[in-house]
């Protein structure tokens, strides 16, 4: 690998690794930032001055990332050493000089840069993990606070799906709940960011469970700017699902309790208390919009006599039948959903 100038610098045969082009560019960017630091530049400059060599770092396609050292008189010797990160070649260290120090300097510089790159990469990974954990905890904290005062199932579901579109860079988020053993989509949200490519095949699903009992699913479909959802994305999705399920169940139980409080146990239609509330609501609406209001009273003739003759069980069936008929022809609902 030693060459006499002006003979062309020999090229190393470097076997390409399995690193993706995206990761390769990230590694090159990391190296570029590293050699721009003042301490690194000072170290390499001192090395060039004391060993009487010149140093260049270039990518495998020939792009120069860094150059240091004064022009050297001919003839010179040039040494190329592959610079790797995570066992993947990312650049070449080119050291040229007239002394016997070319080979040891090239080896020492290569190993030093590789050690520093590994440290920088680990620090960057740890920083990313810390930032991601903070963002995840902040999202869960904010979502938990928002869901704490929500007792409407649909409203709670909408808050959940809207909280995930940006953090997961998902094209669509859907929340489905089980009703009589069948899943029904209750809420969905679409990402407004359309300037990035969408990989529609990317999909991830988390089960909503309360006491190990599934109550629905939380699904994300389509990843913006990437081919699939990462492990961090899946962890956040599971975290939101674990937080959302109890909140949804509480809202469902509240709706059931509210429905029972508003409903006549025999006929299933609204009871007298709910009738008074609806009358107040409609009176307020009529006054606000200056509309007339009509109240229709319905009575069953001779119903007491019917009960005396046929018994209260048959009378109850009559009341249930009349309630069903009224519900069938009423424009507004007469019973809780």
C-alpha positions in Angstrom: 0.0 0.0 0.0 3.0 2.3 -0.3 3.4 4.4 -3.4 6.0 6.8 -4.8 4.7 10.2 -5.9 3.6 11.0 -8.7 2.4 7.5 -9.0 -1.4 7.4 -8.5 -2.5 6.6 -5.1 -3.6 3.0 -4.9 -7.2 2.3 -4.1 -8.1 -0.1 -1.3 -10.6 -2.8 -2.1 -13.2 -2.3 0.6 -16.0 -4.8 0.7 -19.3 -2.9 1.2 -21.2 -3.8 4.3 -24.9 -4.3 4.8 -25.4 -0.8 6.2 -28.3 1.0 4.5 -27.6 4.2 2.5 -29.4 6.3 5.0 -27.2 5.0 7.9 -24.1 5.4 5.8 -24.9 9.0 5.2 -25.5 9.4 8.9 -22.1 7.9 9.7 -20.4 10.2 7.2 -22.2 13.2 8.7 -21.0 12.2 12.1 -17.4 12.0 10.9 -17.7 15.4 9.2 -18.9 17.0 12.4 -16.2 15.3 14.4 -13.3 16.6 12.2 -14.6 20.1 12.4 -14.2 20.3 16.1 -11.3 22.5 17.3 -9.6 19.9 19.5 -9.7 17.2 16.8 -8.3 19.7 14.2 -5.5 20.8 16.7 -4.6 17.1 17.4 -4.3 16.2 13.7 -2.4 19.5 13.0 0.1 18.7 15.7 0.4 15.1 14.4 1.1 16.4 10.9 3.7 18.9 12.1 5.6 16.6 14.4 5.5 13.6 12.0 6.0 15.7 8.8 3.0 14.2 7.1 -0.2 15.4 5.4 -3.6 13.9 6.2 -6.8 13.7 4.2 -10.1 12.0 5.0 -12.3 11.1 2.0 -15.3 9.1 1.4 -15.2 6.0 -0.8 -16.6 8.0 -3.7 -13.7 10.4 -3.5 -15.3 13.3 -1.6 -12.8 15.0 0.7 -14.1 15.6 4.2 -10.9 16.9 5.8 -7.4 17.9 4.8 -4.5 19.0 7.0 -0.7 19.4 6.5 1.7 21.5 4.4 2.6 20.4 0.8 5.3 17.8 0.8 8.4 17.6 -1.4 8.7 14.8 -3.8 9.1 11.9 -3.6 6.4 11.0 -1.0 4.8 7.9 0.3 1.1 7.5 0.6 -0.8 5.2 2.9 -4.6 4.5 2.7 -6.4 3.0 5.7 -10.1 2.1 5.8 -12.0 3.9 8.6 -14.9 1.9 9.9 -17.8 2.4 12.3 -19.8 -0.6 13.6 -17.7 -2.8 11.3 -18.9 -0.8 8.3 -16.4 1.2 6.1 -17.4 4.9 5.9 -14.2 6.7 4.8 -10.5 6.4 3.9 -7.6 7.8 5.9 -4.9 9.0 3.5 -1.5 9.8 5.0 1.3 11.1 2.9 4.9 11.9 3.9 8.6 11.3 3.3 9.5 9.6 6.5 9.1 6.1 7.8 6.4 7.4 10.1 3.7 7.2 7.3 2.5 3.7 8.2 2.5 4.0 12.0 0.9 7.4 11.8 -1.8 6.2 9.4 -2.6 3.2 11.7 -2.6 5.3 14.9 -4.8 8.0 13.3 -7.2 5.4 12.0 -7.6 3.6 15.3 -7.9 6.9 17.2 -10.6 8.2 14.8 -12.5 4.9 15.1 -12.4 5.0 18.9 -13.7 8.6 18.9 -16.4 7.8 16.4 -17.6 4.9 18.5 -17.8 7.2 21.5 -19.6 9.9 19.6 -22.0 7.3 18.2 -22.7 5.9 21.6 -23.2 9.4 23.1 -25.5 10.3 20.2 -27.5 7.0 20.8 -27.8 7.7 24.5 -28.9 11.3 23.9 -31.5 10.2 21.4 -32.8 7.6 23.9 -33.0 10.2 26.7 -34.7 12.7 24.5 -37.1 10.1 23.2 -37.9 8.9 26.7 -38.6 12.4 27.9 -40.9 13.1 24.9 -42.7 9.9 25.5 -43.2 10.6 29.2 -44.3 14.2 28.4 -46.8 12.9 25.9 -48.2 10.3 28.3 -48.4 12.9 31.1 -50.2 15.4 28.9 -52.6 12.8 27.5 -53.3 11.4 31.0 -54.2 14.9 32.2 -56.4 15.5 29.2 -58.2 12.2 29.7 -58.7 12.6 33.4 -61.7 14.8 33.1 -63.3 13.3 30.0 -66.3 11.0 30.6 -67.5 10.9 27.0 -66.2 7.8 25.1 -66.0 9.4 21.7 -64.3 12.5 23.0 -61.7 10.4 24.8 -61.0 8.3 21.7 -60.5 11.4 19.6 -58.0 12.8 22.1 -56.1 9.6 21.9 -55.8 9.3 18.1 -54.9 13.0 17.7 -52.1 12.7 20.2 -50.3 10.0 18.1 -50.2 11.3 14.6 -47.2 13.6 14.9 -45.0 11.7 17.5 -45.3 8.5 15.4 -45.2 10.2 12.0 -48.2 8.1 11.2 -50.4 8.8 8.1 -53.5 7.6 10.0 -54.4 6.5 13.5 -57.6 4.5 14.2 -59.2 3.4 17.5 -61.7 0.6 17.5 -63.9 -0.6 20.3 -65.6 -4.0 20.8 -69.4 -3.9 20.8 -71.1 -7.3 21.2 -67.9 -9.0 20.0 -67.5 -6.9 16.9 -64.9 -4.1 16.5 -66.3 -0.7 15.4 -64.1 2.3 14.5 -64.9 5.0 17.0 -62.2 7.6 16.2 -59.6 8.2 13.5 -57.1 11.0 12.8 -55.1 11.8 9.6 -51.6 13.4 9.6 -51.7 16.8 8.0 -48.0 16.6 6.9 -48.1 15.7 3.2 -44.6 16.9 2.2 -43.0 13.6 3.1 -43.4 10.2 1.3 -45.9 7.8 2.9 -45.1 4.1 3.1 -48.7 2.8 3.2 -47.6 -0.8 4.0 -46.2 0.2 7.4 -48.7 -0.8 10.1 -48.7 -1.4 13.9 -51.5 -2.4 16.3 -51.8 -2.3 20.1 -54.5 -4.0 22.0 -56.6 -2.0 24.5 -56.9 -4.2 27.6 -58.5 -3.7 31.0 -57.7 -6.5 33.5 -56.4 -8.6 30.7 -59.8 -8.3 28.9 -59.5 -6.8 25.4 -61.9 -3.9 24.8 -60.5 -2.7 21.4 -57.4 -1.9 19.3 -55.3 1.2 18.6 -53.8 1.0 15.1 -51.4 3.2 13.1 -51.3 2.9 9.3 -48.7 4.4 7.0 -45.3 5.8 8.0 -44.2 9.2 6.9 -40.5 9.4 5.8 -39.6 5.8 6.7 -40.5 2.3 5.6 -41.6 1.0 8.9 -42.4 1.9 12.5 -39.4 1.6 14.8 -39.1 -0.2 18.1 -39.4 3.2 19.9 -42.6 3.9 18.0 -44.1 0.5 19.1 -43.1 1.2 22.7 -44.9 4.6 22.6 -47.9 3.0 20.9 -48.1 0.3 23.7 -47.7 3.0 26.4 -50.5 5.1 25.0 -52.7 2.0 24.7 -52.0 1.0 28.3 -53.0 4.6 29.4 -56.0 4.9 27.1 -57.7 1.6 28.0 -58.7 2.4 31.6 -59.7 5.9 30.6 -62.0 4.5 27.9 -63.5 1.9 30.3 -64.2 4.6 32.9 -66.0 6.6 30.3 -68.0 3.6 29.2 -69.0 2.8 32.8 -70.0 6.4 33.3 -72.2 6.3 30.2 -73.8 3.0 31.4 -74.5 4.5 34.8 -75.8 7.7 33.2 -78.0 5.7 30.9 -79.4 3.7 33.7 -80.2 6.8 35.7 -82.0 8.4 32.8 -83.9 5.3 31.6 -87.1 3.7 32.8 -86.3 0.1 33.7 -89.5 -1.3 32.2 -89.9 0.4 28.9 -86.2 1.5 28.2 -87.3 5.1 27.3 -86.2 8.2 29.2 -87.7 8.5 32.7 -89.5 11.5 34.4 -86.2 13.1 35.6 -84.7 13.0 32.1 -88.0 14.4 30.8 -87.7 17.4 33.0 -84.1 18.0 31.8 -85.1 17.7 28.2 -88.0 20.1 28.6 -85.6 22.7 30.2 -83.1 22.2 27.3 -85.8 22.6 24.6 -87.3 25.7 26.4 -83.8 27.3 26.4 -83.3 26.4 22.7 -86.7 27.8 21.8 -86.0 31.1 23.6 -82.5 31.4 22.0 -83.7 30.9 18.5 -87.2 32.4 18.9 -88.9 29.3 17.8 -92.2 27.9 19.0 -92.3 24.9 21.2 -95.0 22.2 21.3 -95.4 19.7 24.0 -97.4 16.5 23.2 -99.0 14.5 26.0 -100.0 10.9 25.4 -102.2 8.9 27.6 -103.6 5.3 27.5 -107.3 5.3 28.0 -108.7 2.9 30.6 -105.3 1.5 31.4 -106.1 1.0 35.0 -109.1 -1.1 34.1 -106.9 -3.1 31.7 -104.5 -3.9 34.5 -107.4 -4.9 36.8 -108.8 -7.3 34.2 -105.7 -8.8 32.6 -103.1 -8.3 35.3 -100.1 -6.1 35.7 -97.8 -8.5 33.7 -99.9 -8.0 30.6 -100.2 -4.3 31.4 -96.4 -4.1 31.4 -96.2 -5.6 28.0 -98.7 -3.1 26.7 -96.5 -0.3 28.1 -93.4 -1.8 26.4 -95.2 -2.1 23.1 -96.4 1.5 23.2 -92.9 2.7 24.0 -91.5 0.8 21.1 -94.1 2.3 18.8 -93.3 5.8 20.0 -89.6 5.3 19.5 -90.1 4.0 16.0 -92.0 7.1 14.9 -90.1 9.7 17.0 -87.7 12.1 15.1 -85.5 12.5 18.3 -84.4 9.6 20.4 -86.6 8.6 23.3 -84.0 6.3 24.9 -80.3 6.3 25.7 -78.0 4.8 23.1 
